[in-house]
Amino acid sequence: MSTTTPTRIRYHKRTPTGLTKSEQENWDPKILGLWEKCAVGDNNDKESFQRSFVRHVTTTLARSVYNIDNFSAYQATANTVRDRLIKRWNDTQQSHTESDPKRVYYLSLEFLLGRSLDNALLNLGLKESFGEGVKDLGFRMEDVLDQEVDAALGNGGLGRLAACYMDSLATLDYPAWGYGLRYTYGIFQQRLKDGYQVEFPDYWLNFDNPWELPRLDVVVDVQFGGSVNKYTDDEGRVRHVWEGSDIIKAVAYDVPIPGYGTKNCINIRLWSSKPKRQFDLHRFNEGQYEQAVQEQMQAENITAVLYPNDNHMVGKELRLKQQYFWVAASLHDIVRRFNKSGKPWSKFPDQCLDWDEAWDIVRRTFAFTNHTILPEAMEKWPVPMVAYLLPRHMQIIFDINLFFLQDVEKKFPDDRDLLAKLSIIEESTPQFVRMAHLAIVGSHRVNGVAELHSNLIKTTIFKDFAKYYGSEKFDNVTNGITPRRWLHQANPKLGDLITEVLGNKDWLKDLSLLKKLESFVDDKDFKKRWAEIKHFNKVRLAKHIETQTGIIVSPDAMFDIQVKRIHEYKRQFMNILGVIHRYNCLKKMSSQEKSEVVKRAVIFGGKAAPGYYIAKLVIKLINSVADVINNDKSIDNLLKVVFIPDYNVSVAEIIIPASDISQHISTAGTEASGTSNMKFVLNGGLILGTVDGANIEIHEEIGDDNIFMFGNLADQVEDLRHAHRYRNVPMDPALQEVVKDVESGQYGDSRIFAPLINTLTVGKDYYLISDDFGSYLNAQSLVDEAYKDQDDWIRKSILCTARM
């Protein structure tokens, strides 16, 4: 009896998602063994790092010991760390292919990652050994880390939330992928000129980025335009074919995301837009040089800038193309990966399923998180624009809306008003597609984030949907932050102290363990060390402020901080008006009274959208007020005002640990949650805030004595706005006095600030600054009084961290 040896595979073929175990068994074990022998090892000792560092300097960078600077050292260190990351990334992806688990996909237009090297070193546990290795080679790790430029892939809280989620997913060993866009210039680089915000391109990709892996062979064709043709197939079914469309290529770039205390390393896949045909040689030879590259420029515009200005129709069209490009490429990749698993397609919709089955799968797959009740943020697209760019999708949206409204009609017959309110299509001229309505109809759950906001959406913007679906469709799941980035990395001295007294670093994966810090609130030595760390962080921030702005602030002053996107609802305007009030009070004080005043540095940071004129005027006012106050010697440096330009993650890591008090003062009911409030409190900073978003849940955790709350409540807002619209409500007297100062020209040409003042008068004070101003000033007085007792303030600071 003879047996035959199975033929083993010896020649390679690209398999984007790895091999299953059964596929691996077909390979020649000698080849696999040789690959394993030659693979990058797990040696993370100092000597192994140094060998890799020198190799990257001499080969990757083509430099020598005699012509290497801090930036070259950063590149060599980053590539050395990336080698370790890629091995973990490959092992993770192969493991997921073998186990074939249910996967988590996080799609976000923003991933505000910040700097990657320090985060990777800390998550991999390599900072100490690699730091010593760098030092022996003639560099300081601090200088090396400072060379990295923030990835310009986001703007504000949602982008940082996405980055925090990816860190947590990796740390908790979830099989997850993120999907976003690889912006050439990101949001913009913010500079100040005569106090105004000026936008410049953020050339973050000027140098080779060691944290992205180009996947030039992973390309998805994304269609725009064309027309839809209808035909009947062999089974008598009516089919639609989208034809004659323009094709834009989505090219993949992968960013590895390491978990903390685990070998799990997941991935963010970013798409870059490229033309189907990059260069028209025929036009070039005819002398039409600009036209020869026109197609390339138009295609690459899609991923050029995060949130292109949509104050004009061309910008609106580009935004829609940007969003569809991102979603289409990502879903194509997800479906491809699912198809590789060999699971039955009944688990995932495709174009061959019947409508009812496909739609049921869509609704069971998707959930919708709503982050705002602001009307301008509830995105709507003109139907003619959608029909022109995405003709087949517009047909499908009309069908979705028809079938949905037919169900509404069955449940609520003859209620035409309800049909109009729930319709995905807004009947106006032109018609509009209401994207939030589409998201609700196409999802099985709607998350309003913080508890207050979740209740609000059921009673305000989505109350008609709550009537139709029932309140059980609406959940609240509050955002969170990663302590690895926002304490361990941003505030290493405090992180080390916590680790020392708790005995281990387990708190980095379980923040409930910080509760044990409460037993140290009356320990004099512990409080002294806590205060010294806060002072060290304030000195660090003061140096940064002097370097960036030339303004000298004393680290002995109370650091009062508001850093976030500049927007009317976040009320930086109220903050600076409060600063003017404080300044006026100081000007009237005697020398004796001044001697009892708490010295304060009020620090702002954040970007205004390029087309948001009022928000940009707020920045101008802050800087104009700063010019006056900072140069007034009569107030004895008791008050300083600072606007830190180009706020980003790396700057936040310097600002947040230095906070004594931070302001989170949005009009009640407008902030879905907020995450910067969590970062400040985790670092032992106290909050001055409204009863809004996650402030409420933080308040519940840390207690009345450790937070300063003020202002009207969310259920009062609409009545107050109604009164402003239809009754002659007088302005708060203290606010009126401050407004007169601005109108008098005390802070520069008053005509400049007229549109800003008009938001309080002609605009009927939509964000209720007047209604909350008196309460705000009272809360500020309580902050001043509490800060005078430094021993008790440090106690409050410790309790804030302990209860987060």
Residue pairs with C-beta under 8 A, 6 or more apart in sequence:
6 26
8 26
8 27
8 28
8 29
9 26
9 27
9 28
10 28
10 31
14 217
15 23
16 218
16 336
17 93
17 97
17 336
17 337
17 340
18 93
18 94
18 96
18 97
18 98
19 27
19 94
19 97
20 97
20 98
20 100
21 98
24 32
39 87
40 83
40 84
40 86
40 87
41 48
42 84
42 87
44 84
44 124
44 125
44 126
44 129
44 130
45 129
46 129
46 130
46 132
46 133
46 136
47 133
49 80
49 126
49 129
49 130
49 133
50 133
50 136
50 137
52 79
52 80
52 83
53 73
53 76
53 77
53 80
53 133
53 134
53 137
54 76
54 137
56 75
56 76
56 79
56 80
57 63
57 64
57 65
57 68
57 72
57 76
58 64
60 75
60 76
60 79
61 68
61 72
61 75
61 76
63 72
68 76
70 139
70 143
70 144
70 146
70 147
71 147
73 134
73 137
73 139
73 143
73 144
73 147
74 117
74 144
74 145
74 147
74 148
75 207
75 208
75 210
77 117
77 130
77 134
77 144
78 116
78 117
78 148
78 210
78 211
79 210
80 130
81 117
81 120
81 121
81 124
81 126
81 130
82 210
82 211
82 256
84 124
84 126
85 120
85 124
85 256
85 258
85 265
86 213
86 256
88 256
88 258
88 263
88 264
88 265
89 256
89 265
89 266
89 267
91 263
91 265
92 263
92 264
92 265
92 266
93 267
96 103
96 175
99 175
100 341
101 175
102 175
103 175
103 176
103 177
103 337
104 169
104 174
104 175
104 176
104 177
105 176
105 177
105 178
105 179
105 330
105 334
106 162
106 165
106 166
106 169
106 176
106 177
106 178
106 179
107 178
107 179
107 180
107 326
107 327
107 330
108 158
108 159
108 162
108 178
108 179
108 180
109 180
109 181
109 306
109 307
109 322
109 323
109 326
110 153
110 154
110 155
110 156
110 158
110 159
110 162
110 180
110 306
111 151
111 153
111 154
111 159
111 162
111 163
111 166
111 178
111 180
111 255
111 268
111 270
112 153
112 154
112 155
112 156
112 159
112 160
112 162
112 163
112 648
112 649
113 150
113 151
113 153
113 154
113 163
113 255
113 649
114 150
114 151
114 160
114 163
114 485
114 648
114 649
114 650
114 652
114 653
115 145
115 148
115 149
115 150
115 649
115 650
116 148
116 151
116 211
116 255
117 144
117 145
117 148
118 127
118 145
118 148
118 489
119 167
119 258
119 484
119 485
119 489
120 126
120 258
121 127
121 130
121 131
122 260
122 484
122 488
122 489
123 167
123 170
123 171
123 258
123 259
123 260
123 261
123 484
124 258
125 261
127 141
130 141
131 141
134 140
134 141
134 144
135 141
149 204
149 207
150 204
150 648
150 649
150 650
151 186
151 204
151 209
151 211
152 183
152 185
152 186
152 187
152 202
152 204
152 306
153 159
153 180
153 181
153 182
153 183
153 186
153 270
153 306
154 160
154 162
154 163
154 186
154 187
154 306
155 187
155 306
155 307
155 565
155 607
156 564
156 565
156 606
156 607
157 564
157 565
157 674
157 675
157 676
158 371
160 649
160 675
161 479
161 481
161 675
162 178
162 180
163 485
163 649
164 480
164 481
164 482
164 485
164 675
166 176
166 178
166 257
166 266
166 268
167 257
167 259
167 260
167 482
167 484
167 485
168 480
168 482
169 176
169 257
169 259
169 266
170 176
170 257
170 258
170 259
170 260
170 262
170 264
170 265
170 266
171 259
171 260
171 261
171 262
171 264
171 482
171 484
171 509
172 259
173 259
173 262
173 264
174 264
174 266
175 266
176 266
177 266
177 267
177 268
177 269
177 334
178 257
178 266
178 267
178 268
178 269
179 268
179 269
179 270
179 271
179 326
179 329
179 330
179 333
179 334
180 268
180 269
180 270
180 271
180 326
181 270
181 271
181 272
181 303
181 306
181 322
181 325
181 326
182 212
182 253
182 270
182 271
182 272
182 303
183 303
183 304
183 305
183 306
184 205
184 272
184 300
184 303
184 304
184 305
185 201
185 202
185 203
185 204
185 304
185 305
186 202
186 204
186 305
186 306
187 202
187 305
187 306
187 307
187 607
188 199
188 200
188 201
188 202
188 305
188 607
188 610
189 199
189 200
189 201
189 202
189 646
190 197
190 198
190 199
190 200
190 607
190 645
190 646
190 647
191 197
191 198
191 200
191 645
191 646
192 198
192 619
192 623
192 643
192 645
195 619
195 620
195 622
195 623
195 624
195 627
195 748
196 616
196 619
196 620
196 623
197 607
197 608
197 616
197 619
197 620
199 610
211 255
211 256
212 253
212 254
212 255
212 270
213 253
213 254
213 255
213 256
214 251
214 253
215 251
215 252
215 253
215 254
215 269
216 251
218 251
218 252
218 333
219 249
219 250
219 251
219 252
220 249
220 250
220 252
220 271
220 328
220 329
220 332
220 333
221 247
221 248
221 249
221 250
221 276
222 247
222 248
222 249
222 250
222 324
222 325
222 328
222 329
223 242
223 245
223 246
223 247
223 248
223 328
224 245
224 246
224 248
224 321
224 324
224 389
224 390
225 244
225 245
225 246
225 388
225 389
225 391
226 242
226 243
226 244
226 245
226 246
226 391
227 242
227 243
227 244
227 391
228 240
228 241
228 242
228 243
228 391
228 392
228 395
229 240
229 241
229 243
230 238
230 239
230 240
230 241
231 238
231 239
231 241
232 238
232 239
233 239
240 392
240 395
242 391
242 392
246 276
247 276
248 273
248 274
248 275
248 276
248 299
248 302
248 325
249 273
249 274
249 275
249 276
249 299
250 271
250 272
250 273
250 274
250 325
250 328
250 329
251 271
251 272
251 273
251 274
252 269
252 270
252 271
252 272
252 333
253 269
253 270
253 271
253 272
254 267
254 268
254 269
254 270
255 267
255 268
255 269
255 270
256 265
256 266
256 267
257 265
257 266
257 267
257 268
258 264
258 265
259 265
259 266
260 484
260 508
260 509
261 505
261 508
261 509
269 330
269 333
271 303
271 325
271 326
271 329
271 330
272 303
273 299
273 300
273 301
273 302
273 303
273 325
274 296
274 299
274 300
275 295
275 296
275 298
275 299
275 300
276 295
276 299
277 295
278 293
278 295
278 296
279 292
279 293
279 296
280 288
280 291
280 292
280 293
280 294
280 295
281 292
283 289
283 291
283 292
284 292
301 308
301 318
302 318
302 321
302 322
302 325
303 322
303 325
307 319
307 609
308 315
308 318
308 319
308 322
309 315
309 609
309 610
309 611
310 316
310 318
310 319
310 611
311 611
316 381
316 382
316 385
317 385
317 389
320 381
320 385
320 386
320 389
321 389
324 389
324 390
324 393
335 348
335 350
338 347
338 348
345 352
345 353
346 357
346 361
347 361
348 361
348 365
349 357
349 358
349 359
349 361
349 362
349 365
350 358
353 361
355 399
355 403
359 400
359 403
362 442
363 442
363 443
363 444
364 444
366 439
366 442
366 443
366 444
367 443
367 444
367 445
367 446
367 447
368 436
368 439
368 440
368 442
368 443
368 445
368 446
368 447
369 446
369 447
369 448
369 449
369 477
370 436
370 439
370 446
370 447
370 448
370 449
370 453
370 457
370 462
370 672
371 377
371 449
371 672
371 673
372 378
372 670
372 672
373 453
373 456
373 457
373 460
373 461
373 669
373 670
374 569
374 670
378 434
378 435
378 436
378 461
379 435
379 436
380 426
380 432
380 433
380 434
380 435
381 432
381 433
381 435
382 430
382 431
382 432
382 433
383 394
383 425
383 430
383 431
383 432
383 433
384 430
386 393
386 394
386 397
386 433
387 394
394 433
397 424
397 425
397 433
397 438
398 425
400 424
400 438
400 441
400 442
401 423
401 424
401 425
401 441
404 422
404 424
404 441
405 419
405 422
405 423
408 415
408 418
408 419
408 422
408 468
409 415
409 419
411 468
412 418
412 468
418 464
418 467
418 468
420 427
421 464
422 437
422 464
422 465
422 468
423 434
423 437
424 433
424 434
424 437
424 438
424 441
425 431
425 432
425 433
425 434
426 432
426 433
426 434
436 461
436 462
437 465
439 446
440 446
440 462
440 465
444 473
445 473
445 474
445 475
446 457
446 462
446 465
446 473
446 474
446 475
447 454
447 474
447 475
447 476
447 477
448 454
448 455
448 456
448 457
448 458
448 474
448 475
448 476
448 672
449 476
449 477
449 478
449 479
449 672
449 673
449 693
450 476
450 478
450 479
450 671
450 672
450 673
450 674
450 693
450 694
450 696
450 697
451 476
451 478
451 696
451 697
452 669
452 691
452 692
452 693
452 696
452 714
453 476
453 669
453 671
453 672
453 673
453 693
454 474
454 475
454 476
455 476
456 669
456 714
457 474
458 466
458 471
458 474
459 466
462 474
465 473
466 473
466 474
478 673
478 694
478 697
479 673
479 674
479 675
479 678
479 694
480 675
480 678
481 675
481 678
481 679
481 682
483 507
483 508
483 511
483 682
484 508
485 653
486 653
486 656
486 678
486 679
486 682
486 683
487 494
487 495
487 498
487 682
487 683
488 495
488 505
488 508
489 653
490 652
490 653
490 654
490 656
490 657
490 679
490 683
491 533
491 537
491 656
491 657
491 683
493 533
493 536
493 537
494 530
494 533
494 537
494 657
494 683
494 684
494 801
497 529
497 530
497 533
498 507
498 514
498 517
498 801
499 505
499 507
501 516
501 517
501 520
501 526
502 513
502 514
502 516
502 517
506 513
507 513
507 514
511 682
511 804
514 801
514 802
514 803
514 804
515 802
515 803
516 802
517 798
517 801
517 802
518 798
518 799
518 802
518 803
520 526
520 527
520 798
521 527
521 795
521 798
521 799
521 802
522 795
526 798
527 791
527 794
527 795
527 798
530 684
530 794
530 797
530 798
531 790
531 794
534 657
534 658
534 660
534 684
534 794
534 797
535 555
537 657
537 658
538 555
538 559
538 658
538 660
539 555
540 654
540 657
540 658
541 555
541 559
541 603
541 654
541 655
541 658
542 552
542 553
542 554
542 555
544 644
544 651
544 654
545 551
545 552
545 553
545 603
545 642
545 644
546 552
546 553
548 644
548 645
549 642
549 643
549 644
549 645
551 626
551 630
551 640
551 642
553 559
553 601
553 603
553 640
553 642
554 599
554 601
554 637
554 640
556 599
557 599
557 600
557 601
557 640
558 598
558 599
558 600
558 601
558 660
558 661
558 783
558 784
558 787
559 601
559 603
559 658
559 659
559 660
559 661
560 600
560 601
560 602
560 603
560 660
560 661
560 662
560 663
560 688
560 783
561 603
561 604
561 605
561 655
561 656
561 658
561 659
561 661
561 662
561 663
561 680
561 685
562 572
562 575
562 602
562 603
562 604
562 605
562 606
562 662
562 663
562 664
562 665
563 603
563 604
563 605
563 606
563 644
563 647
563 652
563 655
563 662
563 676
564 570
564 605
564 606
564 676
565 606
565 607
565 608
566 572
566 606
566 607
566 608
566 612
566 615
566 616
566 618
566 619
567 608
567 612
567 615
568 614
568 615
568 618
568 759
568 766
568 767
569 666
569 667
569 670
569 671
569 767
570 665
570 666
570 671
571 665
571 666
571 667
571 767
571 769
572 604
572 606
572 618
572 622
573 618
573 621
573 756
573 759
573 769
574 665
574 769
574 772
574 773
574 776
575 602
575 604
575 663
575 665
576 604
576 618
576 621
576 622
576 625
576 641
577 735
577 738
577 739
577 769
577 773
578 773
578 776
578 777
578 780
579 602
579 625
579 629
579 639
579 641
580 625
580 738
580 741
580 742
580 747
581 734
581 737
581 738
581 777
582 600
582 639
582 780
583 625
583 628
583 629
583 632
583 635
583 639
584 737
584 738
584 741
586 594
586 597
586 635
586 638
586 639
587 634
587 635
589 597
594 635
594 636
594 638
597 638
597 784
598 784
598 787
598 788
599 637
599 638
599 639
600 638
600 639
600 640
600 784
601 639
601 640
601 641
601 642
602 639
602 640
602 641
602 642
603 642
603 644
603 655
604 622
604 641
604 642
604 643
604 644
605 643
605 644
605 645
605 647
605 651
605 655
606 647
607 646
607 647
608 615
608 616
608 618
608 619
609 615
613 755
614 755
614 756
614 759
617 752
617 753
617 755
617 756
618 756
619 643
620 752
620 753
621 742
621 747
621 753
621 756
622 641
622 643
623 643
624 747
624 748
625 641
625 747
626 640
626 641
626 642
626 643
627 747
628 746
628 747
629 635
629 639
629 640
629 641
630 640
630 641
644 651
644 655
652 676
652 679
656 662
656 676
656 679
656 680
656 683
656 685
657 683
659 680
659 683
659 685
660 685
660 686
660 787
660 793
661 685
661 686
661 687
661 688
661 708
661 783
661 787
662 676
662 677
662 680
662 685
662 686
662 687
662 688
663 687
663 688
663 689
664 671
664 674
664 676
664 677
664 687
664 688
664 689
664 690
664 692
664 693
664 695
665 688
665 689
665 690
665 711
665 772
665 776
666 674
666 690
666 692
666 693
667 690
667 692
667 717
667 767
667 768
667 772
668 690
668 691
668 692
668 711
668 712
668 713
668 714
668 716
668 717
669 692
669 714
669 717
670 692
670 767
671 692
671 693
671 694
671 695
672 693
673 693
673 694
674 692
674 693
674 694
674 695
675 694
677 687
677 689
677 693
677 694
677 695
677 698
678 694
678 698
678 804
680 687
681 687
681 698
681 702
681 800
681 801
681 804
682 800
682 801
682 804
683 801
684 797
684 798
684 800
684 801
685 797
685 800
686 706
686 707
686 708
686 783
686 793
686 796
686 797
686 800
687 695
687 698
687 707
687 708
688 708
688 710
688 779
688 780
688 783
689 695
689 707
689 708
689 709
689 710
690 709
690 710
690 711
690 772
691 699
691 709
691 711
691 713
691 714
692 714
695 707
695 709
698 707
698 804
699 707
699 709
701 803
701 804
702 799
702 800
702 803
702 804
703 799
703 803
705 796
706 796
706 799
706 800
706 803
708 779
708 782
708 783
708 786
709 779
710 772
710 775
710 776
710 778
710 779
711 771
711 772
711 775
711 776
712 720
712 768
712 771
712 772
712 775
717 768
720 768
720 771
721 764
721 766
721 768
723 729
724 764
724 765
724 766
724 768
725 764
729 770
731 739
731 760
731 761
731 765
731 770
732 770
732 771
732 773
732 774
734 773
734 774
734 777
735 760
735 769
735 770
735 773
739 757
739 760
741 747
742 750
742 753
742 757
743 750
743 753
743 757
744 750
747 753
759 765
759 766
759 767
760 769
760 770
765 771
786 792
786 793
786 796
787 793
